[in-house]
Amino acid sequence: MFNFPQVRNLMRFAGRAIDIGDRMARDTSAAISLKHIEAYDAIAATGSTIAASVELGISQSNASRLLQQLEDYLGVRLFDREKNRLQPTREGLQLGPEIRAISDRLRALKTAAMELESGRSREIMLRLAFPSSLSSTRIPKLVKNFLAANGPMRVEVASGSYLAIERMVADGEADLGFARLPLMSPGLKQEKILSSRVICALHNDHPKAGCRQLSVADLKGQDLIMLNRERPVRHELEALFYKSGIRHRPLLEAHSVASACALAAQGLGIALVGEIIAREYATLPLQFIPLEPELPVAYALISGEKFPMPKAASLFLQSISDWGHDDGA
């Protein structure tokens, strides 16, 4: 792998090599190029223009011609034939390391460029922004699978509220983010929509734990755990209660699905949370029961309209294409 200073050095070296090639082209009738350096390198390694031509995928006459043009430019013979094998001359031995260094560094430059272009490089930072309820549960698993499939690269995972995540993505501080629909900020694109619903999360020993579903009427008189009033789902739930003639204040308020599920796992009440995130806490002593009537919740993986999506982010999206299909969402 290459770091950016190394890539810059390689690019400077390549520039010098191009200048040399330009001078070669001006000083001789032949157009000297990287092909001549590659031909020399192959001949030096194999000791034969025939073997070199096979390695380079060119004809034997072409390999010989490339070597002759390079020797004409340098003004010295690089090889002598001894017992059907090309052996470096004294001049060839002295110039060989310089020529090989050009070849090696140009190959290294090409490799570095290919890694950067493919999005698979330690020098590329994939920046993700997710709510804390996911950044400590699902996201580490997704990142692990992504790196296993695509090779090593740098990944940054930031956490915050949905609004903070929207702003990070819109401002170019994150390549991909997870937000609840509808979006509140301009300048965002929906890359993948995850459909979910509100469910009831309650302790295994709760009196309502055996129910197949819980209606709004069933929640009357129960200790409820709800997300704070800044969440749109809180207002939607209160409107649902109001239509059913229920005036009910929650016993506990939480600022994340993780917190709401943890409180419910302590037997403190029934948490009303989005299913796709709540099921990340299935290892807790909880039952997840659908709410009736169904209250849809939609999330989206978002990117910024002002910034082209990095290839690493596109690869990450591809790697999580099945997310949402097997989560009860």
N, C-alpha and C positions, 0 to 999 in steps of 0.2 A: 504494500500500500504506500501511497505517497502523500506527503503533506504539501500545503500550498507553497512554502519556500522552496521545496524541492522542485515542484512543478514550474515555479518561476525561473529557477536556475536552468532547468531543462529547456524551457522556452528560449532563454537567452542563448543557451548553447546551440539550440536549433537555428536561431537567427544567425549566429556566426557560421554555422554549417551552410545555411542558404547563401550567405555572402560569399563563402568560398566557392559554392556552386556557381554563383553569378560570375565570379572572376574566372572560373574554369571555362564557362561558356563564352566569355569575351576573349580569353587568351587562346582558345583552340577552336578549330572548326567543329569539333564534336560538342554536343550538349551534355556536359558532365552533370550528373545528378546523384541522388541517393542510390539509384540502381548500381552505379559504379562501385560505391562503397560496399553495398551488399554483395556484389559479385566478388570483390576482393576478399571480403570476410569469408565467403563460402569456399573460395579456392584455397585460402590459407588453412581453413579447417579440414578440407578433404584432400588437398594435394593434387587435385585434378579438375580440369574444366568440365569433364564429363560428369563427374559426381556433383560438382557445383551446379551444373545446369539442371540436374535432377532435383536437387534441393530447392532451387529457385523456381522451378517450373518453366524454364526457358530452354532454347536449343543450345547445343554445345558451341556452335559457331557464334551465337549471341554472347555467351559467357566469355569466350575468347576476345571478342570485339570490345566488350566492356572493359576487360582488363587492359587491352592495348590502349584504349582511349585514356584510361587513368594513368598509365605509364607515360603516355605522350604528354599529358598535362604536367606531371611531376618531373619529367625529363630524366627519369632513371628507370632501370629495369627492376621490377619487384620480385620476379621469380626466374629461376633457371631450371631447365629440365634435367633431371638426374635419374637414370634408370626408370623411365616412364612415370616419374613423379615430379611435380613442380615443387622445388625447394626455394625458400626465400633467399634472395641475395643479401649482401651486407646492407645495402640501402633498404631493402625490404624489411630486414630485421629491425632496423632503426626506426623506420616509419610505421611499421605494423601496429605498435601499441597506440599510436595517435589515431590511425585509421579505425582500429577496432573500438577505441573510445568513442569516436563519433557514431559508429554503428550502434554500440550499446546504449548510448544516451538517447539517440533518436528512437530506439525501440522502447526505452523506458518512458519517453515522452508520449509515444503512441499508446502505451498501456495505460498511463495516467489519464490521458484524454478519453480513452474508452471507458474507464471506470467512472469518470465524472459524467460522461454522456449517458451511461446506462443508469445512473442514479445509485450505483453500488460503490460507495467510497466512504472511508472513515472521515473524509474531509467534508462530507455533506451532512448537514444537521437536519434531521426530520423533526419538526416541532409540532407537538400535539397538545391540545387543550381539552380537558375533560373535567366534569364535576368530580369532586373528591370521592363520591360514592362509587364511581367507576375506576378512577385512577388507582385505587387501592385494591381492586378486585379483578374485573375483566381485562383492563388494559395491560397489566403485566403479562398475562397469558397471551394476548394478541400480539404484543411486541415480541415476546419470545418466539412464537411461531413465525412471525414475519422475518426476524433475523435468521432463524434457522433455514428459511426458504430462500432468502435473498442475500445472505452474506452479511458480514459485519458493516455497520455504519452507526453513526452517532444519532441518538434519539433523545429528545428532551420532552418530558411530560409535565405540563403545567396544569394547575387546578384552579377552579374559581366558580363563581356563580354563572348561570347561563348568560346573563347580560355581560359579565366580565369576559366570558369566552367569546361572545359575539364581537366584542370590541377588540380583543386580541387578534382575531382572525381578520377583521375588517382593516385593522391597522398594519397588517403584515407581520405581527409578532408571533403568529402561529400559522402553520400551513393548513392544518385541519383542526376542526373543533366539533364538539358535540353540544347541540343546543335543543331546546324545546320549541316546537312550533306553536303559534306563528312567531317568526323572528321579529325582534324589536328594533334591530339596527339595519341601516341601509348598507349597500355594497357587499352583500353576501350571496353566495350560490349554494343551493342545496345539492349535495353530491349523492347522498343516499338517505332515504327516509326509512325510519324504523317506527312501525305502528305498534301501539301498546294500548293499555287500558288501566283504569284504577282498580286495584284489588284491596282486599282486607288482609292484613298480616297480623296474626294473633298467636299467642302461645299455644303450644300443643295441649295444655291442660285447661285452656279457656272453655267455658260452657258452650260457646258457639263453634268450637273447633271442628265438630263433626258435620257441620252444615255444608251442603253442596254449593250454596250461594247465600249471600246475605243482602237483603233489600234495605233500602233506606229506612223503612219502618222497623226492621230488625235492629237497627243501630240506636233506636230511641232508648234513652236511659243507660246506654253503655259508655264506659270511659273511652274517649276517642283520642287518638294521637294524630295530629294533622300537621302538615307543613306550614311554615309561617306565612303571614299574609302577603308577603312579596311574591309568592308563587301564584301564577294564574290558576293552577288547579285548585287552590284553596278557595278562590272566589267561585269557581264552577261547582265545587262541592256545596258551598253555602247556598248557592242558588238552587241546587237540587234539593237540599233540605227544606228550603223555604217553600218550594213548590209542593212539597209533601206535608207542609204544615208543621214542620219540626223546628223548634227554636232550641238549638243545642250548641253549647260552647265546648270546645275540646278541653279535655283535662290537661293535655300536654301539647306543646308546640315544638317542632323540630326544624332545624335549618338544612337538613339533608335527609335523603332516603335512608342512608346508613344509620343515622341517629334515630330516626323513627322506628326502624326495624330492631335496633338494639334495645330501645325502650319497650317495644312490644315483646321481645324475647325475655324480658324480665317480668312479664306478666302484668305490666302496668296499663294495658288497654289494647284497643284495636287500632292499628296504624292504617291509614288510608294513603296508599302510595302507588306510584307507577310500577306496573308489573315487570317491565323489561329490566329495570334496575333492582327492584326488590328481590328478584330471583337470584341475584348474585349473593344473597345472604341465606340461601337455602340450607346451609350447614347449621344455622341457628335453630333452636327448638321452636320453629314457627310453622304454622299452617297458612297457606295462601288460598284465599277464597274469593271468587269473583263477586263484584258488587253489582247489584241489580237496582235500577236499570244501568246498563253499561255506560260508562263514561270514558270515551276514547281519549287517548293521549298520544301525540305524535312527536317524535324526535327526528333530528336530522344531523348528518355529518355535513359540515359546512366548510367552504373555502372562500377566499376573498376575491371579489370581482376585479380588483385593481392589480392583482398579482398573478402571474402565470403559475400554475401548479407545478411544483418540482416533480421530477420523475419518481423520487423516493416516495412522495405523497401518493402518486398514482399507484405505485406498487403496493403501498399499504392498503389503499382502498380495495385493490384487487384481492389482497390476502384476506380481507374480512367480508367478502361479498356474501357469505352465508350467514353472517351475524343477523339475528332477528328472525331467522326461519326456524330455529330450534330452541327458542327461549320462551315459548309460550306467549310471544308477543302478538 
